[in-house]
Amino acid sequence: MHSAAIVNLFIALRHKSPHRLSKLSLWLWSRYTAGMTSTVRPSPRSAGRATRIADIAEQAGVSIPTVSKVLNGRSDVSAETRQRVEAVIREHGYRTSDRSNRTAAPILELIFHELDGEWAFEIVRGVEGVAGQHHMAVVLSEMQGRRTPGRGWIEGVLARRPTGIIAVLSDLSETLRTQLSARRIPFVVVDPTGELLHNTPSVGATNWNGGLAATRHLLSLGHTRIGVIGGPESILCSRARLDGYRAAMDEAGVPIDPRFISHGRFHVEEGIETGRALLALPDRPTAIFAGNDLQALGVYQAAREARLHIPEDLSVVGFDDLPVAQWVGPPLTTIRQPLFEMATVGAEMVLAIARGEEPAQTRIELATELIIRESTAPPRVLAG
């Protein structure tokens, strides 16, 4: 990989100083800042002669420059006008010409809602591995906690013309999908936040099965007071893990105490705060299933503060199997989510689409796996 070029590109994108770029990055920067024009062609379902931007403009009742601005994601177009032009594009399935597509830069665009900890690092490693095999660079974007990219992001993407986009825990709105499709920039969603359209390529994990396996494991040890700290209720993977927990409890005929269920943002801090609250209850849980490993580490801290020993006084199960899970004390029992493999599959999928290949299936789910270590044991009253 052109690691120096990537670093230079990041510096330039942050500081807006092209003079700091290497030769390769200067070319990428020029693509980022250059104005772009576009020609379009009708989809196979459109009949008649090849369609020009002028035809789109006429149907939408706008000028040719306005259509060009919409196709390039420019912000200086009113919302009403943008929607009207995009409606015409969607209606006729217009896309840029194949000739235009051949100018795609050797870049994979990787967008995160939030770059935080080892979870994101595993995804980056997977994408970078595929990019390196294809002699491509990776450009990282972070939405600072937002789930949907803003207009500034799409303007930059349409200028850079990456070979493909991998969106991680991020939503691509209908407007963004229309703009990307019109420019023939393929995209894949990794770990989607919600239900996707049937034709949106995505890669995820069997989160429901993971929640089921984690809770069954605790039940098999004799736990019945099992707390759960989930992620955001609006995120699909978080809901699926919690549903797996509920299914296992229902299957075992164990009632669920609503006080034992809480939600957070997959951060350590929520594991600490919620762990404190759960462990302060007079009939506290004897086990806690955390929505991810970071929250589980927070529960470890809450248990230490309460003078409780893991697993003798409290069993803890995480989710993800980050590298740190095997090094904490005691090593964490967790559900392995194949993050590296998910990123690899997503990157390979978007490159295949860029080559014109139709994916055999648009939704891929990789299996989760229960990894039993030393943070779970029978509750103390049953251990003797």
Secondary structure, DSSP 8 states (H G I E B T S, - for coil): --HHHHHHHHHHHHH--GGG--HHHHHHHHHHHS-----EE--TT--SS---HHHHHHHHTS-HHHHHHHHTT-S-S-HHHHHHHHHHHHHHT-EE-HHHHTT-EEEEEEEES---HHHHHHHHHHHHHHHHHTT-EEEEEE-TT-SS--HHHHHHHHHH-EEEEEEES----HHHHHHHHHTT--EEEES-SS---TTS-EEEE-HHHHHHHHHHHHHHTT---EEEEE--TTSHHHHHHHHHHHHHHHHHT----GGGEEE--S-HHHHHHHHHHHHTSTT--SEEEESSHHHHHHHHHHHHHTT--TTTT-EEEEEE--GGGGTSSS--EEEE--HHHHHHHHHHHHHHHHTT---S-SEEEE--EEE--SS----HHHH-
